[in-house]
Amino acid sequence: MMQQAFDETYAILLKSYQTGYQISNQELALILYLSLNWKLFYMELHTTHDQFYDFIQPNQLRAYTGFLRNLVQT
């Protein structure tokens, strides 16, 4: 996803969420860390369930770690 598309989608997500719930600046700052934890949780889940075997292959793991690296750097 290109940065501009991500920014637009993220803005829509936040605006939609805020129509029903208030979100503080502290909570907004936590989204990055929660995203990392969520992704790491699912990476671990893939190792314990056979139907996710394809997701733990080297090429897929490189893509996941690249995604996480990009998420942290931006």
C-alpha positions, 0 to 999 in steps of 0.5 A, spaced: 500 500 500 502 506 498 503 511 503 498 516 501 493 510 500 495 508 507 494 515 510 487 516 507 485 509 509 487 510 516 484 517 517 477 514 515 478 508 520 479 513 525 474 518 523 469 512 523 471 510 530 471 516 533 463 517 531 462 512 536 468 512 541 472 518 544 480 516 543 485 520 546 492 522 544 495 517 548 491 512 545 493 514 538 500 514 540 499 506 542 496 504 535 503 503 533 505 498 538 498 495 539 499 493 531 506 490 532 503 486 538 497 484 534 502 482 528 507 478 532 501 474 536 498 472 529 505 470 527 506 465 533 499 463 532 501 460 525 506 456 528 501 452 532 496 451 527 497 446 521 493 450 516 497 456 517 504 452 514 504 456 508 505 463 512 511 460 516 515 459 510 521 463 509 519 468 503 512 469 507 516 471 514 521 476 510 515 479 508 512 479 515 518 482 518 519 487 512 512 490 514 514 490 521 520 494 520 517 499 515 511 500 520 516 502 526 520 506 521 514 510 518 
